[in-house]
Amino acid sequence: MTAQESGTTAAGTETLRERLLASLVTARDRTTLLTSCVEDPDLTAQHSPLMSPLVWDLAHIGNQEELWLLRNVGGREAMRPDIDVLYDAFEHPRSERPSLPLLPPAEARKYAAEVRGRALDLLEGADFEGGSRLTEAGFAFGMIAQHEQQHDETMLITHQLRTGPAVLTAPAHEPVPPYTGPAEVLVPGGPFTMGTSTEPWALDNERPAHVREVAPFWIDTVPVTNAAYQAFIADGGYDTERWWTPEGWAHVRRNSLKAPLYWRREGSQWLRRRFGVTEVVPPEEPVLHVCWYEADAYARWAGRRLPTEAEWEKAARHDPVTGRSTRYPWGDADPGPEHANLGQRHLSPAPVGSYPAGRSPLGVRQLIGDVWEWTSSDLEPYPGFAAFPYREYSEVFFGPEYKVMRGGSFAVDAVACRGTFRNWDYPIRRQIFAGFRTARSESA
């Protein structure tokens, strides 16, 4: 049963309660894995000024759960009001967080566990009808599950930045035949419904549903691969100013960029460091750890461009036969392991051409999972946008400083990934699990 099908009957309420419980438990199991696989010094260290110490994320997860579920939904007294300011993400930039009087690992674990126990008691008796917007369809519980999974992805990024021996493991991808299908797919022009007004746990920037007119365009069937990106490097892509925006060229020169983050050349081979393991860069995987400027430059070099956010969503959700926008490329069903590479089941993107069951009605593949995909669009509100439940989730980021990414990555859990889900970051960011695919106008 999908979230949209959770009804108002007693059976529907219990199904919703079970879904919320499973989402919260899945998130906490992952948090536990990411914070128990290293010793305390690694939890309290700052592995990069771009990231918080892992122990900050752990206590922040508990603090946000206490704030929204126990205090706002449950009306409970604050458990630890003295730490609120320490774990307010807008009070202290990441670079300053190691200097704060943070809870030590054992205390952070204890606090998060106590909050979770009380939150599960609250969930057991929660009324999902006739209350506030926070409780309607279990929104606040779903929001907290998404929040924790987003921080789990952030902590996985920190693990990638961390130096030292490997501490995380995951199964290798199933072998797939080399992808030999069409290089691009034509997406017909015309209107489609973008965003959502019905997805119960959708966040404010995904709302409301509205009609967008999109001209016909071509989009890559699969994400750009490491092999394709190596051709850009070999052709002098990082040394040719005409492929770059002025800001991008200045960034490349200032930081001496020559390849994606974590890559290095050894003889005739490109190697990469991945979660403590050095390996040959797999040619068939989507390229990863490139910033927006790199993605944009590659697209120009290839005689193409990055898709707009609306184009990406139309390619992912529009069914030309029914005219509907589906929840996911494959339809309305929640993601299964056959559809997409999600939830840290693996520790890398899958080879292109994987997950044929997850393709869109037009045949575009791997739009969900594997790598976040940069688009050409700035983060802007949809027509009729209303901040909920707090301005700082989306509204303070609107504007030209941030570029939108879509689709999720292997590090994203299904609860925090939809066809409407929007992510964003500065165009210089490379530590995130981002790649891209390219597009071109039909007439180009």
Phi and psi in degrees as a GROMACS rama.xvg file:
@    title "Ramachandran Plot"
@    xaxis  label "Phi"
@    yaxis  label "Psi"
@TYPE xy
-82.4111  167.346  THR-2
-60.9525  -34.0942  ALA-3
-68.2403  -22.5049  GLN-4
-92.3805  -1.95164  GLU-5
-65.0279  111.683  SER-6
-91.8254  -167.963  GLY-7
-101.083  1.53796  THR-8
-74.3204  165.718  THR-9
-59.3998  -41.463  ALA-10
-63.4306  -40.9131  ALA-11
-64.1591  -38.8329  GLY-12
-63.9275  -42.4973  THR-13
-68.9019  -35.723  GLU-14
-62.8888  -42.4108  THR-15
-62.988  -43.8901  LEU-16
-60.3486  -42.5123  ARG-17
-65.562  -37.8884  GLU-18
-65.9843  -42.0307  ARG-19
-64.4736  -43.4963  LEU-20
-60.0762  -46.1663  LEU-21
-62.0565  -39.0293  ALA-22
-66.5339  -41.3419  SER-23
-66.9655  -42.4513  LEU-24
-66.6228  -42.6378  VAL-25
-59.1709  -43.9672  THR-26
-62.8117  -44.7867  ALA-27
-68.3937  -35.7736  ARG-28
-60.6942  -40.334  ASP-29
-69.4792  -41.964  ARG-30
-57.1862  -43.8938  THR-31
-61.428  -43.8637  THR-32
-59.3981  -46.0293  LEU-33
-72.0936  -20.9668  LEU-34
-108.827  -2.19252  THR-35
-109.453  -6.42406  SER-36
-87.5647  -3.18163  CYS-37
-129.619  161.295  VAL-38
-79.8625  167.479  GLU-39
-54.3895  -39.9625  ASP-40
-58.4272  -34.5486  PRO-41
-72.186  -27.6004  ASP-42
-73.0175  -33.97  LEU-43
-93.3916  -14.6581  THR-44
-75.0065  153.056  ALA-45
-100.843  110.427  GLN-46
-80.2102  -15.009  HIS-47
-162.1  143.063  SER-48
-64.048  -13.2346  PRO-49
-76.9279  -15.103  LEU-50
-127.598  154.992  MET-51
-78.8417  158.092  SER-52
-59.6124  144.977  PRO-53
-56.2929  -33.9724  LEU-54
-68.4098  -27.3314  VAL-55
-65.9133  -46.6208  TRP-56
-58.2564  -41.593  ASP-57
-60.0117  -50.0169  LEU-58
-72.5965  -32.6472  ALA-59
-62.4919  -41.0021  HIS-60
-56.3491  -47.7309  ILE-61
-64.8062  -38.7891  GLY-62
-66.8362  -41.8954  ASN-63
-66.9782  -36.2921  GLN-64
-65.4211  -41.3254  GLU-65
-64.0209  -44.9752  GLU-66
-60.598  -49.4182  LEU-67
-86.7993  -39.2831  TRP-68
-88.1559  -53.463  LEU-69
-73.6901  -46.6877  LEU-70
-82.0106  -53.6823  ARG-71
-75.4861  -44.4946  ASN-72
-83.0243  -46.6651  VAL-73
-88.0955  -12.1746  GLY-74
66.6112  25.2768  GLY-75
-82.6971  157.693  ARG-76
-69.6568  149.193  GLU-77
-63.1506  134.256  ALA-78
-76.9607  -46.0981  MET-79
-136.379  69.3215  ARG-80
-61.6458  -21.1467  PRO-81
-68.3141  -19.7908  ASP-82
-101.953  -2.43554  ILE-83
-52.8591  -47.3335  ASP-84
-67.599  -29.4314  VAL-85
-66.9008  -31.5124  LEU-86
-112.092  18.5361  TYR-87
-85.6032  112.771  ASP-88
-62.7698  -19.4861  ALA-89
-95.0419  -8.18909  PHE-90
-84.0269  -33.9209  GLU-91
-135.792  121.537  HIS-92
-63.3414  158.907  PRO-93
-57.1732  -37.1287  ARG-94
-63.3121  -22.9814  SER-95
-91.9585  -15.0495  GLU-96
-63.7153  -32.1241  ARG-97
-64.0335  -22.7637  PRO-98
-85.5016  -4.1319  SER-99
-82.0087  156.289  LEU-100
-77.6045  70.0962  PRO-101
-72.628  155.404  LEU-102
-62.5258  133.182  LEU-103
-66.7287  163  PRO-104
-50.2644  -48.0189  PRO-105
-63.5331  -39.9284  ALA-106
-71.6915  -36.9441  GLU-107
-63.6772  -42.4134  ALA-108
-62.8146  -44.2304  ARG-109
-62.7786  -44.0219  LYS-110
-62.1059  -49.0951  TYR-111
-61.2357  -37.6362  ALA-112
-68.5382  -40.0571  ALA-113
-65.0592  -42.1437  GLU-114
-60.9777  -44.6698  VAL-115
-63.5635  -41.3068  ARG-116
-58.3918  -44.3268  GLY-117
-69.801  -34.8215  ARG-118
-66.3771  -38.3062  ALA-119
-69.1087  -34.8213  LEU-120
-62.2446  -40.8232  ASP-121
-64.3443  -42.6413  LEU-122
-61.2913  -37.4286  LEU-123
-59.2571  -33.2126  GLU-124
-111.7  12.2392  GLY-125
-68.8524  143.13  ALA-126
-103.125  120.918  ASP-127
-97.4843  8.25936  PHE-128
-128.54  145.476  GLU-129
70.9396  11.0544  GLY-130
-104.122  -141.227  GLY-131
-87.3031  172.764  SER-132
-62.7667  -27.5475  ARG-133
-65.8964  -33.4139  LEU-134
-96.2147  -17.28  THR-135
-58.5875  125.068  GLU-136
56.0568  22.3775  ALA-137
71.5942  26.0121  GLY-138
-53.3706  -48.433  PHE-139
-61.299  -39.5758  ALA-140
-67.0873  -42.0263  PHE-141
-64.2946  -38.3409  GLY-142
-61.7433  -42.041  MET-143
-68.7363  -38.5936  ILE-144
-61.9194  -41.678  ALA-145
-65.1596  -42.6771  GLN-146
-59.7501  -44.4347  HIS-147
-65.0962  -41.5686  GLU-148
-65.7852  -34.2938  GLN-149
-64.4411  -38.5007  GLN-150
-73.4872  -28.625  HIS-151
-63.2503  -41.0507  ASP-152
-62.439  -42.2299  GLU-153
-60.7493  -41.7556  THR-154
-67.6431  -32.9368  MET-155
-65.9378  -37.4098  LEU-156
-60.3871  -42.1162  ILE-157
-61.7085  -40.0232  THR-158
-61.5433  -37.056  HIS-159
-67.8467  -36.791  GLN-160
-72.7822  -26.8094  LEU-161
-63.3532  139.055  ARG-162
-96.4362  156.404  THR-163
123.963  179.164  GLY-164
-66.6858  158.2  PRO-165
-64.8788  138.317  ALA-166
-125.304  -10.3207  VAL-167
-111.375  142.51  LEU-168
-133.287  156.227  THR-169
-161.75  155.309  ALA-170
-62.7697  150.527  PRO-171
-71.2576  160.369  ALA-172
-70.6118  148.676  HIS-173
-65.4303  137.567  GLU-174
-60.9765  141.503  PRO-175
-130.59  150.228  VAL-176
-62.7887  150.851  PRO-177
-55.0453  138.93  PRO-178
-71.8898  124.615  TYR-179
-126.717  14.5779  THR-180
-77.0074  -173.17  GLY-181
-61.5635  144.061  PRO-182
-72.9539  -28.5383  ALA-183
-146.294  163.012  GLU-184
-128.76  138.206  VAL-185
-85.4499  123.335  LEU-186
-100.264  119.361  VAL-187
-65.6622  150.613  PRO-188
-75.506  169.354  GLY-189
122.917  -179.396  GLY-190
-79.5206  156.447  PRO-191
-153.965  162.699  PHE-192
-90.6158  119.214  THR-193
-106.564  145.975  MET-194
75.9233  -173.303  GLY-195
-146.598  146.498  THR-196
-119.973  3.09233  SER-197
-120.797  -22.0055  THR-198
-67.9095  114.896  GLU-199
-66.2763  -29.0705  PRO-200
-103.986  10.2693  TRP-201
-62.5027  142.783  ALA-202
-86.2578  168.445  LEU-203
-60.6893  -34.9965  ASP-204
-73.4454  -10.7514  ASN-205
-85.2852  -8.76717  GLU-206
-111.627  158.932  ARG-207
-88.3162  170.173  PRO-208
-62.3544  141.266  ALA-209
-155.998  159.185  HIS-210
-90.3414  131.518  VAL-211
-119.387  140.725  ARG-212
-98.7951  125.74  GLU-213
-126.821  128.969  VAL-214
-70.3381  155.076  ALA-215
-60.5405  143.556  PRO-216
-153.96  162.32  PHE-217
-104.33  142.37  TRP-218
-134.657  145.706  ILE-219
-55.6812  137.643  ASP-220
-67.4748  -34.7893  THR-221
-131.218  162.122  VAL-222
-62.7697  158.244  PRO-223
-63.7669  132.696  VAL-224
-91.4515  166.214  THR-225
-59.2382  -40.1043  ASN-226
-62.2614  -43.9295  ALA-227
-64.293  -39.2795  ALA-228
-69.8895  -32.4605  TYR-229
-64.1755  -32.457  GLN-230
-64.8291  -38.2126  ALA-231
-61.7179  -44.7556  PHE-232
-62.8435  -46.6207  ILE-233
-62.571  -27.9814  ALA-234
-86.3108  11.7818  ASP-235
80.1276  27.531  GLY-236
-57.343  -37.5752  GLY-237
-81.5118  -5.69282  TYR-238
-113.863  5.94219  ASP-239
-115.503  107.834  THR-240
-62.6713  -31.1351  GLU-241
-67.1383  -15.6376  ARG-242
-82.5602  -11.2222  TRP-243
-111.119  147.645  TRP-244
-65.7907  159.055  THR-245
-55.6676  -41.2159  PRO-246
-67.5612  -39.0084  GLU-247
-66.6135  -42.5295  GLY-248
-63.047  -41.9215  TRP-249
-61.969  -39.5776  ALA-250
-65.0864  -43.1623  HIS-251
-61.4964  -46.9959  VAL-252
-65.6858  -44.1993  ARG-253
-64.3166  -34.2362  ARG-254
-108.458  4.96159  ASN-255
53.8703  45.1343  SER-256
-72.254  136.933  LEU-257
-133.556  -11.9806  LYS-258
-169.218  169.173  ALA-259
-56.479  156.42  PRO-260
-58.0037  140.715  LEU-261
78.8249  -0.00462573  TYR-262
-90.6248  148.836  TRP-263
-149.849  150.352  ARG-264
-91.0028  135.042  ARG-265
-137.144  103.284  GLU-266
65.4586  -125.001  GLY-267
-94.0812  3.73805  SER-268
-111.698  149.036  GLN-269
-97.1146  128.921  TRP-270
-112.046  158.338  LEU-271
-138.248  155.118  ARG-272
-102.355  125.839  ARG-273
-133.165  105.882  ARG-274
51.6786  46.6102  PHE-275
88.1688  -0.482147  GLY-276
-114.853  133.16  VAL-277
-97.222  131.062  THR-278
-149.85  161.995  GLU-279
-67.4938  137.942  VAL-280
-64.6985  120.273  VAL-281
-71.465  120.779  PRO-282
-64.5834  -26.6503  PRO-283
-90.7893  -4.55267  GLU-284
-84.873  153.429  GLU-285
-59.1698  140.32  PRO-286
-65.5712  145.305  VAL-287
-136.338  155.027  LEU-288
64.5897  44.4487  HIS-289
-114.262  144.81  VAL-290
-84.1313  174.246  CYS-291
-61.562  -39.8948  TRP-292
-61.7408  -38.6564  TYR-293
-67.5816  -43.5605  GLU-294
-61.7299  -43.5356  ALA-295
-64.5208  -41.2495  ASP-296
-65.3801  -42.5803  ALA-297
-58.7935  -46.5106  TYR-298
-59.6697  -42.6534  ALA-299
-62.7983  -44.1  ARG-300
-58.1042  -38.2753  TRP-301
-80.0243  1.26569  ALA-302
74.7946  26.8467  GLY-303
-132.901  -157.813  ARG-304
-155.074  168.53  ARG-305
-78.264  144.238  LEU-306
-68.7733  151.573  PRO-307
-71.1615  164.886  THR-308
-61.6342  -40.539  GLU-309
-65.2826  -40.2814  ALA-310
-62.6965  -44.3378  GLU-311
-59.2802  -45.4111  TRP-312
-69.0052  -34.6558  GLU-313
-66.1879  -41.5747  LYS-314
-61.93  -32.3614  ALA-315
-85.6135  -29.8212  ALA-316
-120.732  -22.5015  ARG-317
-79.9292  126.737  HIS-318
-102.752  108.509  ASP-319
-67.4248  -18.8359  PRO-320
-75.4567  -46.3547  VAL-321
-95.0758  -19.0657  THR-322
79.565  1.46892  GLY-323
-84.0248  157.464  ARG-324
-102.484  116.809  SER-325
-85.6249  167.317  THR-326
-67.5031  -36.2493  ARG-327
-136.099  167.993  TYR-328
-57.2446  -35.9008  PRO-329
-85.5458  -5.95588  TRP-330
137.439  -150.014  GLY-331
-100.707  -8.05127  ASP-332
-70.4247  144.945  ALA-333
-58.8793  152.528  ASP-334
-62.7042  136.183  PRO-335
-116.202  171.069  GLY-336
-63.2243  -17.1304  PRO-337
-81.4919  -15.0872  GLU-338
-91.1371  -38.003  HIS-339
-161.897  157.957  ALA-340
-90.7118  93.7604  ASN-341
-131.897  167.701  LEU-342
73.285  20.6554  GLY-343
61.5524  26.5668  GLN-344
-64.4152  -31.0356  ARG-345
-126.688  165.911  HIS-346
-111.572  29.5274  LEU-347
-164.748  164.049  SER-348
-65.4422  154.341  PRO-349
-82.8132  153.156  ALA-350
-54.7787  146.24  PRO-351
-63.3407  144.466  VAL-352
95.4859  -7.24599  GLY-353
-71.4397  166.308  SER-354
55.7842  55.4479  TYR-355
-60.3214  -26.1354  PRO-356
-67.7687  -14.2927  ALA-357
-96.51  6.91429  GLY-358
-72.249  158.609  ARG-359
-79.612  168.741  SER-360
-56.4766  -27.9009  PRO-361
-86.1539  -6.91023  LEU-362
98.0802  9.14415  GLY-363
-75.948  135.227  VAL-364
-110.607  154.523  ARG-365
55.5242  38.7329  GLN-366
-75.029  -24.5446  LEU-367
-112.898  133.59  ILE-368
84.9572  -176.295  GLY-369
68.7401  -75.6113  ASP-370
-138.703  140.592  VAL-371
-59.535  142.37  TRP-372
-115.003  118.505  GLU-373
-62.5974  139.854  TRP-374
-115.218  172.087  THR-375
-82.0624  -4.69087  SER-376
-89.715  143.094  SER-377
-75.8765  156.485  ASP-378
-76.3324  115.408  LEU-379
-134.198  153.899  GLU-380
-72.4186  151.036  PRO-381
-76.3082  156.577  TYR-382
-57.4824  127.088  PRO-383
88.5149  8.06174  GLY-384
-56.4904  140.458  PHE-385
-137.636  126.125  ALA-386
-63.7157  133.989  ALA-387
-164.669  134.567  PHE-388
-89.8593  2.31415  PRO-389
-151.983  147.379  TYR-390
-62.1575  -32.3289  ARG-391
-72.4052  -9.84761  GLU-392
-69.614  -45.2908  TYR-393
-128.766  -47.3591  SER-394
-57.7608  -37.3109  GLU-395
-71.6602  -10.7607  VAL-396
-99.5704  -7.05567  PHE-397
-63.9025  137.93  PHE-398
136.855  -178.461  GLY-399
-77.0384  -5.29147  PRO-400
-71.5952  -25.6326  GLU-401
-116.436  138.777  TYR-402
-104.232  144.764  LYS-403
-86.1434  138.943  VAL-404
-117.603  148.661  MET-405
-131.949  160.027  ARG-406
97.4877  -19.1083  GLY-407
82.5432  177.992  GLY-408
-141.613  179.653  SER-409
-62.193  -18.7276  PHE-410
-89.6461  -1.47263  ALA-411
-98.8657  136.24  VAL-412
-84.4756  154.874  ASP-413
-58.2552  -30.9242  ALA-414
-66.0915  -22.7974  VAL-415
-113.218  33.1969  ALA-416
-150.423  119.236  CYS-417
-139.635  169.626  ARG-418
-64.747  -18.0802  GLY-419
-101.617  -6.33625  THR-420
-67.5005  136.737  PHE-421
-119.097  131.917  ARG-422
-121.141  161.369  ASN-423
-156.338  157.336  TRP-424
-165.357  171.604  ASP-425
-64.2379  147.441  TYR-426
-68.2956  -7.02584  PRO-427
-92.5208  -8.46182  ILE-428
-72.6088  131.603  ARG-429
-126.026  -14.0679  ARG-430
-74.3281  -17.4105  GLN-431
-72.8872  161.466  ILE-432
-85.9538  66.7739  PHE-433
-116.657  139.257  ALA-434
-133.162  -145.758  GLY-435
-173.741  166.933  PHE-436
-132.268  162.601  ARG-437
-111.522  169  THR-438
-143.78  171.843  ALA-439
-153.691  150.867  ARG-440
-68.2708  153.628  SER-441
-58.3941  -34.8151  GLU-442
-83.0213  -9.23686  SER-443
